[in-house]
Amino acid sequence: MPIYSYAGYTPVVDPTAFVHPTATLIGDAIVGPRCYVGPGASMRGDFGRVELRAGANLQDNCVMHTFPGRIALVEENGHIGHGAVLHGCRVGSGALIGIGAVIMDNVVIGEHALVAAMSFVKEGMQVPPRVLVAGVPARVVRELTGTEVAWKSNGTLQYQELARRSLAEMHECVPLAAEEAGRPVREAGSRPLSETRAETRAEAP
């Protein structure tokens, strides 16, 4: 994987974390226990520090960066969706940043909050715990339901399991020339939030 020391700083990766071989870590980049860093993700610790704490994930093509002397931080069990950009912000424990969202400098995302896909969270916004944030620019929409918090937490556990499985089972290989007969679609245990909400409504008395 592309890992580069810079200005006296060498990236740190816990042995229980999985960092995909195409992810890039530079300088003061820290990846904690049981973290997952996906293909094409970039953790640029060439100005300030970029850090993932225990159980967090940074999915494919995400970017983490910050200004000199600052820290971009994802706390324990933070969940960063595909293609999100984090710059000089703090994502609280158990929070979820949706696909393609942009989180700017001096933003604090509260614990177990959910930032909707494609949202733009402007500089300095302080997001309370356990709320849904959405829009361009983003605003607080409402408190999260118990179903939504449970769905979010389950998705994070799936990525922790993915880190473990990837360490054990992911290997570079030569592709097959054709699909095998009867090739099944792998079921990983998670599903879209809309389906979870619909099932909860159907089960309500």
N, C-alpha and C positions, 0 to 999 in steps of 0.2 A: 504494500500500500504506500502511496506517496506521503511520507512523514518527514518533515524538515525541521531541524533545529534552526533557531534564528536569534541573533543578538544575545546569546548565552542561555536561551530557554530551549528546552527539549520537551516535546509533547509527552504526556503521561497517559497511558492506557492501562486500566486495571485488567489483570489476566482473565477475569470473568466477563469482560465486555467483548462485544463483537463490533469490529470496525471493518466495513467492506473494503476489499482491496482497491476499489476506485475512489474511495473517499480521500480527502486531503486534509491533513493536520499540519499546522505551521506554528512553531514557537510556543507561546504560553497557552497551549490547548490541553485541557484536562478532561479525561473520560473516566467516569467512576464505575463502580461495580455494577454488573448486570445491565449495562447500557447497550443500546443498539444504535449504530451509526450506519445509515444506508448508502447505497451506491450513489456516487457523485456528490455527496454532501461535502461542504467545506467549513472547516473550523479554523479561521484565520486569527491566530494569536500573535500577529506581527506588530500590533499597536498595544492593545490591552489584553486582558485575559478572557478566554472563552471557555466555559466550563459546563459539563453535564454531571450532575450528581447522581447518586445510586438509583438504578432502575429507570432512568430517563431514556427517551429515544429521540433521535434526530433522523428523520426519514430521508428518502432519496431526494437529491438536488436541493436540500436546504442549505442556507448560508447563515453562519454566525460570525459577527464581527463587532468591533467597538472602537471608540476613540482611545487615544493614549491615556494610560493611567486609570481606565475604567474597566468594568467587568460586565460581560454578557453572560448571564447565568440561567440555567434551567435547573430548578431544584428537584428533589427526590420525586421520582415517578412522573415527571413532566413528560408531555406527549406532544411532539412537534410533527405536524402532518406534512405530506409531500410538498416540496417546493416553497416552504415558508421561509421568510427572511427575518432574522432576529438581529437588531443592531443596538447594542448598549442598553439592553433591557434586562428585567428580571422576571422570569416565569415561575410562579409559585408552585409548591408541591401539589402534584395531582392535577394541575391545570392542563388543558388541551388547546393547542393552537391549530386551527383548521387548515386544510389544504390551500396553499397559495397566499396565506395571510402575511401581512407585513407589520412587524412590531418595532416601533421606533425607540429612540434614545430616551432614557429616564422613565420609561414605562414600567409599571409594576403590575403584573397580572396576579390577582389573588388566588389563594389555594382553591383548587377544584373548580375554577372558572372555565368557561368554554368560549373561545373566540371562533366565530363562524368562518367558514371557508371564504377566501378572497377579501376579508376585511382589512382595513387600514387603520391601525391604532396609532394615533398621532402622538408626537413627542410629549412626554410628561404625564400622560393619562394614568390615573390610579384606578385600577379595576378591582372592585370588591370581590371577596370570595363567593363561590357558588352562584355566579350569574352568567347569563348568556350575553355576549357582546357581539354586535354585528354592524356592518355598514362601512361606507366610505364617505367621511370618516366614521369610525366605529362609535357606537353609543351603547349604553347598557339597555338591554331590551326587557329583561325580567330575571327573576330567580330561576335556577334550575330545579327541575323536579327530581325526586328520588330515583326515578327510572333513568333519567339522563345521567345523573352522577354515577349510578351503577354501571350503565353502558360504557361510559368513559373509562372508569376504573378497570373494567374487564378488557377493554381494548389495550390498555397499558400493560396488563398482565400478559396479553397475547404477544406483545413485542418483547417482553422479558423472556418469554418462552422461545420466541424466534431467535433471540441472541444466543440462548443456550443451544438450540438446535443447529444454528448456523455454524457455531464453533465446532460442533461434532460432525455435521453432515454436508456442509457446503464445500465443494471441491471444483476447481477448474476442470473442464472436460472438453471433449470434441463433440459437436452436436450430432444427433442421429440424422440420417438422410430422409427418414420418413417416420410418421407417428406410428407407435405400436398399436395393434388392434385392441380395442376395448380400454384405451388409456383413460383412467378416471380423473375427474377434477378433484383436487385435494380440498378437503374441508378442514378449516383451521379453527373453527369455533366462534368466530366473530361475524357480525353482519351489520348492515346499515342501520343507523339510528331510527329512520322512519319505520322500518319493519318492527323494531323493538317497541316503539311507541304504539303502533297499530295493535300489536299483540297484547300490550298492557290494557289498552282501551277495550279490546274484545273480552278480556278476562274480568273486567270490572263488573261488580254486581249491578 
